[in-house]
């Protein structure tokens, strides 16, 4: 799925407004793109850069094939500067270097676009340096700050930017994007129920522990669904070995919850099955609360298995 199609489907309001702003030359000199990871903030920033620098704009769309579009895609256009954290933070020397780049006269014709990824990770010196740049913008330039945590961006920086909110991806769009990465429908659906962030979803899909554990949870679910006493023994034989860390323990219950939610959705016409699945979902939610209260995982999982197969 190309950027345009993805943005049009996943962020229709933002995409439509930004297209109008470009078409009617109403762009602000600075934006904050705010929203969860993977919701399309960087896609939108790159789309805007290409739209402004494209040599063959057609129906208010960049062609994605001219030399300028290709160089932006490859991160090699001199008018497009992308800054991301070095380690844990964005440092003041990175912002100073950006200022130096913007002050050079060797830029090609057209708008200069500065994209600051994870802008909430600027250290205080970097933030103050960027603030000066926003107060005194250089020529025909646009700054785009991307952040997952708007509250950690200086209020003085926020006041000098137009804030654009990106909503979390709708489940169907996330599933579609994951399927385009050659994930099977079942796996894509499972992951889309665990996160609404595309970036996080890709990270999960590539995690060796997740891919091994989801097969084990599918087997546990099968035992539980049938009321098989093996479900209790399976906790000791397989489940606890996969649950060494608190995050892993939480993910196990989250995956099991998704499996039983799907089971309930498939049996809505059967009142008795629906009632049983609703009871099981309630038991899993109770298990998650116990885990959050630091009750031992194995005990919770064993008790859960006994109560479901009872």
C-alpha positions in Angstrom: 0.0 0.0 0.0 1.5 3.4 -1.0 1.7 6.3 1.4 -1.2 8.1 -0.3 -3.5 5.0 0.0 -2.4 4.2 3.5 -2.9 7.8 4.7 -6.2 8.2 2.9 -7.6 5.1 4.6 -6.0 5.3 8.0 -5.9 9.1 8.6 -8.6 10.5 6.2 -9.2 13.8 8.2 -5.5 14.6 8.5 -4.7 13.6 4.9 -7.6 15.6 3.5 -6.7 18.7 5.5 -3.0 18.6 4.6 -3.9 18.2 0.9 -6.1 21.3 1.1 -3.5 23.3 3.0 -0.9 22.6 0.3 -3.4 23.2 -2.5 -4.5 26.6 -1.1 -1.0 27.5 0.2 -2.1 27.7 3.8 0.7 25.6 5.3 2.0 26.6 8.8 5.8 27.1 9.2 5.8 24.4 12.0 3.7 21.4 12.9 3.6 18.8 15.7 2.3 15.5 14.4 1.1 13.8 17.6 -0.2 10.3 18.0 0.7 6.7 18.9 3.7 5.0 17.3 2.9 3.7 13.8 -0.2 5.8 13.2 1.2 7.4 10.1 3.0 10.5 11.4 6.2 9.9 9.5 4.3 8.7 6.4 2.5 12.1 6.4 5.7 14.0 6.9 7.3 12.3 3.9 4.2 12.7 1.8 4.2 16.5 2.5 7.9 16.7 1.6 7.3 14.9 -1.6 4.2 16.9 -2.4 6.1 20.2 -2.0 9.2 19.1 -3.9 7.8 16.7 -6.6 8.6 17.6 -10.2 5.4 16.0 -11.6 2.5 16.7 -9.2 -0.7 15.2 -10.6 -4.1 15.9 -9.1 -2.5 17.3 -5.9 -0.4 14.1 -5.5 3.3 13.6 -5.7 4.3 11.2 -8.5 6.6 9.1 -6.3 8.7 8.5 -9.3 10.6 11.7 -10.2 14.2 12.3 -9.0 13.0 14.4 -6.1 10.5 11.9 -4.8 13.0 9.1 -5.2 15.7 11.0 -3.3 13.2 11.8 -0.5 12.3 8.1 -0.3 16.0 7.2 -0.1 16.8 10.0 2.5 19.1 11.8 0.1 17.3 15.0 -0.8 19.3 18.1 0.5 16.1 20.0 1.2 14.8 17.4 3.6 16.6 17.0 6.9 15.5 14.2 9.3 16.6 14.1 12.9 16.2 11.2 15.2 17.5 10.5 18.7 21.2 9.5 19.1 20.8 6.9 21.8 18.1 7.9 24.2 18.0 11.7 23.4 18.1 14.3 20.7 21.2 16.4 21.5 21.8 20.1 21.1 24.5 19.6 18.5 22.0 17.8 16.3 19.7 20.9 16.3 22.7 23.2 15.8 23.7 21.2 12.8 20.2 21.5 11.5 20.4 25.3 11.9 23.7 25.3 10.0 22.2 23.2 7.2 19.2 25.5 6.9 21.4 28.6 6.7 23.4 27.3 3.8 22.7 28.7 0.3 23.5 25.4 -1.5 19.9 24.1 -1.2 18.0 23.2 -4.3 15.0 25.3 -5.4 11.9 24.7 -3.2 10.8 24.4 0.4 13.2 23.2 3.1 11.6 20.6 5.3 13.0 19.6 8.7 11.5 16.5 10.3 12.3 15.8 14.0 11.3 12.3 15.0 10.5 11.5 18.6 10.7 15.2 19.4 9.7 14.5 23.0 13.2 13.0 23.5 15.0 16.3 23.0 17.2 17.2 25.9 16.6 20.7 27.5 19.4 22.3 25.5 18.2 20.8 22.2 14.6 21.9 22.9 15.7 25.5 23.7 17.8 25.6 20.5 14.9 24.3 18.4 12.7 26.9 20.1 14.9 29.7 18.7 14.7 28.1 15.3 10.9 28.1 15.4 10.9 31.8 16.6 13.0 32.8 13.7 12.2 30.5 10.8 14.6 30.5 7.9 13.2 31.4 4.5 10.8 29.0 2.8 10.9 26.3 5.4 8.6 24.0 7.4 9.5 22.1 10.6 7.6 18.9 11.4 8.0 17.5 14.9 6.7 13.9 15.4 5.9 12.7 18.9 4.1 9.9 20.7 4.0 12.0 24.0 2.8 15.5 23.4 3.0 16.4 27.1 6.8 16.0 27.0 7.2 18.7 24.4 7.9 22.1 25.8 4.7 24.2 26.0 6.6 27.1 24.4 7.4 24.9 21.4 3.8 23.7 21.2 2.6 27.3 21.1 4.6 28.0 18.0 3.4 24.9 16.1 0.1 23.8 14.7 -0.7 20.5 16.4 -2.1 17.7 14.2 -3.6 14.7 16.0 -3.2 11.2 14.5 -5.7 8.7 15.7 -4.7 5.1 16.4 -5.0 2.8 13.4 -8.4 1.1 13.0 -8.0 -2.6 13.5 -9.0 -3.4 9.9 -6.3 -1.1 8.5 -3.6 -2.5 10.8 -4.6 -6.1 9.8 -4.4 -5.1 6.1 -0.9 -3.6 6.5 0.3 -6.7 8.4 -1.1 -9.0 5.8 0.9 -7.0 3.2 4.0 -8.0 5.1 3.1 -11.6 4.4 1.7 -12.4 7.8 -1.2 -14.8 7.8 -4.7 -13.5 8.5 -4.9 -15.3 11.9 -1.5 -13.9 13.0 -2.3 -10.4 11.7 -5.6 -10.5 13.5 -4.0 -11.7 16.8 -1.4 -9.0 16.7 -3.9 -6.3 15.8 -5.8 -7.2 18.9 -2.7 -6.8 21.0 -1.7 -3.3 19.8 -3.0 -0.5 17.5 0.5 0.7 16.6 1.8 -0.6 13.3 5.4 -0.2 14.4 4.8 -2.2 17.6 2.8 -4.7 15.6 5.8 -5.3 13.3 8.1 -5.6 16.3 5.8 -8.2 17.8 5.5 -10.1 14.5 9.3 -10.4 14.3 9.8 -11.4 17.9 11.0 -15.0 18.3 9.4 -15.4 21.7 6.0 -14.2 20.4 6.0 -16.6 17.4 6.9 -19.6 19.6 4.5 -18.6 22.4 1.4 -18.0 20.2 1.6 -21.6 19.0 1.7 -22.8 22.6 -1.2 -20.5 23.6 -3.2 -21.8 20.7 -2.7 -25.3 22.0 -3.7 -24.2 25.6 -6.7 -22.5 24.2 -7.7 -25.7 22.5 -7.5 -27.7 25.7 -9.4 -25.0 27.6 -12.1 -24.7 25.0 -12.8 -28.4 25.2 -12.7 -28.5 29.0 -9.7 -31.0 28.8 -7.9 -31.6 32.1 -4.7 -31.4 30.1 -5.1 -27.6 30.2 -4.0 -27.7 33.9 -1.0 -29.9 33.3 -0.1 -27.8 30.2 0.5 -24.8 32.5 3.3 -26.7 34.2 4.6 -28.4 31.1 4.7 -25.5 28.7 3.1 -22.2 29.8 5.3 -21.3 32.8 8.5 -21.9 30.7 7.3 -19.1 28.4 6.5 -16.7 31.2 9.8 -15.8 32.8 9.2 -12.0 32.7 6.3 -10.0 33.8 5.7 -8.6 30.3 5.7 -12.1 28.9 3.2 -13.1 31.5 0.9 -10.2 30.6 1.2 -11.0 26.9 0.2 -14.7 27.5 -3.1 -13.6 29.2 -3.6 -11.0 26.5 -3.3 -13.6 23.7 -5.6 -16.0 25.5 -8.1 -13.2 25.9 -8.0 -12.6 22.1 -8.6 -16.3 21.3 -11.6 -16.5 23.5 -13.0 -13.1 22.2 -12.8 -14.6 18.7 -14.4 -17.8 19.9 -17.3 -15.8 21.4 -17.8 -13.8 18.3 -18.1 -17.0 16.3 -20.7 -18.5 18.6 -23.0 -15.6 19.2 -26.0 -17.5 17.8 -25.5 -20.2 20.4 -26.7 -18.7 23.7 -25.2 -21.4 25.9 -21.8 -21.1 24.2 -21.9 -17.4 24.4 -22.6 -17.4 28.1 -19.7 -19.8 28.7 -17.3 -17.7 26.6 -18.4 -14.5 28.5 -17.7 -16.3 31.8 -14.3 -17.3 30.5 -13.5 -13.8 29.3 -14.4 -12.5 32.8 -12.1 -15.1 34.4 -9.2 -14.0 32.1 -9.8 -10.4 33.0 -9.7 -11.3 36.7 -6.4 -13.2 36.1 -4.9 -10.0 34.5 -5.9 -8.0 37.5 -4.3 -10.5 39.8 -1.1 -10.4 37.8 -1.1 -6.6 38.0 -1.4 -7.0 41.8 1.8 -9.1 41.7 0.2 -12.5 42.4 2.5 -15.3 41.2 1.9 -16.1 37.6 1.9 -19.9 37.8 -0.7 -19.9 40.6 -3.0 -17.6 38.6 -2.6 -19.7 35.4 -3.3 -23.0 37.2 -6.4 -21.5 38.9 -7.6 -20.1 35.7 -7.3 -23.4 33.9 -9.1 -25.2 36.7 -12.0 -22.7 36.7 -12.4 -22.8 33.0 -12.4 -26.6 32.6 -14.6 -27.0 35.7 
